[in-house]
Each structure stands twice: as C-alpha cells, then as structure tokens.
Amino acid sequence: MLFGSICVMRKMEIVETALRFVEKINAGDVDGIALLMTENHRFIDSLGNLITGRDEMKKGWEIYLRTVPDYRIEVEESFKNGNSVMLFGKASGTYSPDGKVHPEYAWSTLSVWIAKVEDGLVSEWRVYADNEPIRRHMRDAST
C-alpha cells in the first residue's frame, strides 16, 4: 500500500506545482514564478516561439506583466499524464501600452497550458491560445 500512497502523493505534487505556478502568474509575482522554474526552463508560446532558461524567462515575464499588468489564468480543468499537467481554461487581461489599465483594451481567450514538472519545478510551460484578441488591441493602440 505504501507504493500506491507514494504514487498518489507524486501525482498531487505534480498538479500542485503547476497550480502554484499559475498562482504566482496571477499574482504578478515574477520572483515567485522564477523560483518554480528549473534552471533550463523552456517556454513555448502559441506561435511555437521558444525561450530557454530561467533568467531569460524571468525577463520575459517582467516584460509581459508590464504589458498586461492584470493578466490572469483561470483553470477550469486539469489532467495529469506522467510528469505533465494539462490545464484548460481562460486567459484574460488588459493590454497596457502606457503602463495604465485601459478598460477598452481588455481581452479574454480560451487557452490550454501544458506544464512539465521535474523535481517539484516547472521545466516547460507551453501555451495554446488565440492571441488575436490582444493583437487587435495592440494594433488599435498604435494607430
């Protein structure tokens, strides 16, 4: 029975790590996000762009959270497979070209995230989302 308990604990730890990562993102806590990443962390956006390394990704989150200061992930369902967790839900926020939140630039989109977890840290964060809602606001703000 001990083996079964260890497997259940391991499954819980993997899901909990992914959900803690989401909590740090929702809190805008870049240092907390970075503490949950492996040194060789990989981020893959919905266009297939890859950023590798905790330090590079920390800079990426700093920039993104300045651009979308109220960025939020709402997880509706999650599934675990091996060391991966699939999260289904919605991403939302407000594009902020000047550091201020303008309600007319709010957006929301259905999204899927895949977190790969190794030794209690997120080794990969992959995003699948339609980015057109925020891109439209970016185009509108530049005209």
C-alpha positions as a Markdown table, in Angstrom:
| # | Residue | x | y | z |
|---|---|---|---|---|
| 1 | Met | 0.0 | 0.0 | 0.0 |
| 2 | Leu | 2.9 | 2.3 | 0.6 |
| 3 | Phe | 3.8 | 2.3 | -3.2 |
| 4 | Gly | 0.2 | 3.4 | -4.0 |
| 5 | Ser | 0.4 | 6.2 | -1.5 |
| 6 | Ile | 3.7 | 7.4 | -2.9 |
| 7 | Cys | 2.2 | 7.4 | -6.5 |
| 8 | Val | -0.8 | 9.4 | -5.3 |
| 9 | Met | 1.5 | 11.9 | -3.5 |
| 10 | Arg | 3.6 | 12.3 | -6.6 |
| 11 | Lys | 0.6 | 12.9 | -8.8 |
| 12 | Met | -0.7 | 15.5 | -6.3 |
| 13 | Glu | 2.8 | 17.2 | -6.2 |
| 14 | Ile | 3.0 | 17.5 | -10.0 |
| 15 | Val | -0.5 | 19.0 | -10.2 |
| 16 | Glu | 0.1 | 21.2 | -7.2 |
| 17 | Thr | 3.3 | 22.6 | -8.7 |
| 18 | Ala | 1.5 | 23.5 | -11.9 |
| 19 | Leu | -1.3 | 25.2 | -10.0 |
| 20 | Arg | 1.2 | 27.1 | -7.7 |
| 21 | Phe | 2.9 | 28.3 | -10.9 |
| 22 | Val | -0.5 | 29.7 | -12.1 |
| 23 | Glu | -1.0 | 31.3 | -8.7 |
| 24 | Lys | 2.4 | 33.1 | -9.0 |
| 25 | Ile | 1.5 | 34.3 | -12.5 |
| 26 | Asn | -1.9 | 35.5 | -11.4 |
| 27 | Ala | -0.3 | 37.4 | -8.5 |
| 28 | Gly | 2.2 | 39.1 | -10.9 |
| 29 | Asp | 5.0 | 37.6 | -8.7 |
| 30 | Val | 7.9 | 37.3 | -11.2 |
| 31 | Asp | 10.3 | 36.2 | -8.5 |
| 32 | Gly | 7.9 | 33.5 | -7.3 |
| 33 | Ile | 7.4 | 32.4 | -10.9 |
| 34 | Ala | 11.2 | 32.1 | -11.3 |
| 35 | Leu | 11.6 | 30.1 | -8.1 |
| 36 | Leu | 9.2 | 27.5 | -9.6 |
| 37 | Met | 11.2 | 27.1 | -12.8 |
| 38 | Thr | 14.1 | 24.8 | -13.5 |
| 39 | Glu | 17.4 | 26.4 | -14.5 |
| 40 | Asn | 16.9 | 25.1 | -18.1 |
| 41 | His | 13.2 | 26.0 | -18.2 |
| 42 | Arg | 11.6 | 26.1 | -21.6 |
| 43 | Phe | 8.7 | 28.4 | -22.6 |
| 44 | Ile | 6.8 | 27.8 | -25.8 |
| 45 | Asp | 4.2 | 30.2 | -26.9 |
| 46 | Ser | 1.2 | 29.6 | -29.1 |
| 47 | Leu | 3.2 | 30.6 | -32.2 |
| 48 | Gly | 5.9 | 28.0 | -31.4 |
| 49 | Asn | 8.4 | 30.6 | -30.2 |
| 50 | Leu | 10.9 | 29.1 | -27.7 |
| 51 | Ile | 12.6 | 30.8 | -24.8 |
| 52 | Thr | 15.1 | 28.7 | -22.9 |
| 53 | Gly | 16.5 | 29.4 | -19.4 |
| 54 | Arg | 15.1 | 30.6 | -16.1 |
| 55 | Asp | 16.8 | 34.0 | -16.3 |
| 56 | Glu | 15.6 | 34.7 | -19.9 |
| 57 | Met | 12.1 | 33.7 | -19.0 |
| 58 | Lys | 12.1 | 35.8 | -15.9 |
| 59 | Lys | 12.9 | 38.8 | -18.1 |
| 60 | Gly | 10.1 | 37.7 | -20.4 |
| 61 | Trp | 7.6 | 37.6 | -17.6 |
| 62 | Glu | 8.7 | 41.0 | -16.4 |
| 63 | Ile | 8.1 | 42.5 | -19.8 |
| 64 | Tyr | 4.8 | 40.6 | -20.4 |
| 65 | Leu | 3.3 | 41.6 | -17.0 |
| 66 | Arg | 4.2 | 45.3 | -17.6 |
| 67 | Thr | 2.3 | 45.0 | -20.9 |
| 68 | Val | -0.6 | 43.1 | -19.4 |
| 69 | Pro | -0.5 | 44.0 | -15.7 |
| 70 | Asp | -3.8 | 42.3 | -14.8 |
| 71 | Tyr | -3.0 | 39.0 | -16.7 |
| 72 | Arg | -4.9 | 36.1 | -15.2 |
| 73 | Ile | -5.2 | 32.4 | -15.9 |
| 74 | Glu | -8.5 | 30.7 | -14.8 |
| 75 | Val | -8.1 | 27.0 | -14.7 |
| 76 | Glu | -11.4 | 25.1 | -15.3 |
| 77 | Glu | -10.0 | 21.6 | -15.6 |
| 78 | Ser | -6.7 | 19.8 | -15.3 |
| 79 | Phe | -5.4 | 16.4 | -16.3 |
| 80 | Lys | -2.1 | 14.7 | -15.4 |
| 81 | Asn | -0.2 | 12.4 | -17.7 |
| 82 | Gly | 3.2 | 11.3 | -16.4 |
| 83 | Asn | 5.1 | 14.4 | -15.4 |
| 84 | Ser | 2.9 | 16.7 | -17.5 |
| 85 | Val | -0.2 | 18.6 | -16.4 |
| 86 | Met | -2.7 | 19.9 | -19.0 |
| 87 | Leu | -4.7 | 22.9 | -17.8 |
| 88 | Phe | -7.8 | 24.0 | -19.6 |
| 89 | Gly | -9.4 | 27.4 | -19.1 |
| 90 | Lys | -9.2 | 31.1 | -20.0 |
| 91 | Ala | -6.5 | 33.7 | -20.1 |
| 92 | Ser | -7.5 | 37.3 | -19.8 |
| 93 | Gly | -6.1 | 40.7 | -19.1 |
| 94 | Thr | -5.8 | 44.3 | -20.3 |
| 95 | Tyr | -3.2 | 45.5 | -22.8 |
| 96 | Ser | -1.4 | 48.4 | -21.3 |
| 97 | Pro | 0.7 | 50.3 | -23.9 |
| 98 | Asp | 1.5 | 53.1 | -21.4 |
| 99 | Gly | 1.5 | 51.4 | -18.0 |
| 100 | Lys | -2.1 | 52.2 | -17.3 |
| 101 | Val | -5.0 | 49.8 | -17.5 |
| 102 | His | -7.5 | 50.9 | -20.2 |
| 103 | Pro | -10.8 | 49.0 | -20.0 |
| 104 | Glu | -11.3 | 49.3 | -23.7 |
| 105 | Tyr | -8.2 | 47.1 | -24.2 |
| 106 | Ala | -9.5 | 44.2 | -22.1 |
| 107 | Trp | -9.4 | 40.8 | -23.7 |
| 108 | Ser | -10.1 | 37.1 | -22.9 |
| 109 | Thr | -9.5 | 33.9 | -24.8 |
| 110 | Leu | -9.9 | 30.2 | -24.2 |
| 111 | Ser | -6.5 | 28.6 | -23.6 |
| 112 | Val | -4.6 | 25.4 | -22.8 |
| 113 | Trp | -1.4 | 25.2 | -20.9 |
| 114 | Ile | 0.9 | 22.2 | -20.6 |
| 115 | Ala | 3.3 | 22.2 | -17.7 |
| 116 | Lys | 6.1 | 19.6 | -17.5 |
| 117 | Val | 7.2 | 19.2 | -13.9 |
| 118 | Glu | 10.6 | 17.8 | -12.7 |
| 119 | Asp | 11.6 | 17.5 | -9.0 |
| 120 | Gly | 8.9 | 20.0 | -7.9 |
| 121 | Leu | 9.7 | 22.6 | -10.6 |
| 122 | Val | 8.2 | 23.5 | -13.9 |
| 123 | Ser | 10.7 | 22.5 | -16.6 |
| 124 | Glu | 8.4 | 23.5 | -19.5 |
| 125 | Trp | 5.4 | 25.8 | -19.9 |
| 126 | Arg | 3.6 | 25.6 | -23.2 |
| 127 | Val | 0.7 | 27.8 | -24.2 |
| 128 | Tyr | -2.0 | 27.2 | -26.7 |
| 129 | Ala | -4.2 | 30.3 | -27.2 |
| 130 | Asp | -5.7 | 32.5 | -29.8 |
| 131 | Asn | -3.7 | 35.7 | -29.4 |
| 132 | Glu | -5.8 | 37.7 | -31.8 |
| 133 | Pro | -7.8 | 39.5 | -29.1 |
| 134 | Ile | -4.7 | 41.1 | -27.6 |
| 135 | Arg | -3.1 | 41.7 | -31.0 |
| 136 | Arg | -6.2 | 43.6 | -32.1 |
| 137 | His | -5.8 | 45.9 | -29.1 |
| 138 | Met | -2.1 | 46.4 | -29.8 |
| 139 | Arg | -2.9 | 47.4 | -33.4 |
| 140 | Asp | -5.7 | 49.8 | -32.2 |
| 141 | Ala | -3.4 | 51.4 | -29.7 |
| 142 | Ser | -0.7 | 52.0 | -32.3 |
| 143 | Thr | -3.0 | 54.0 | -34.6 |
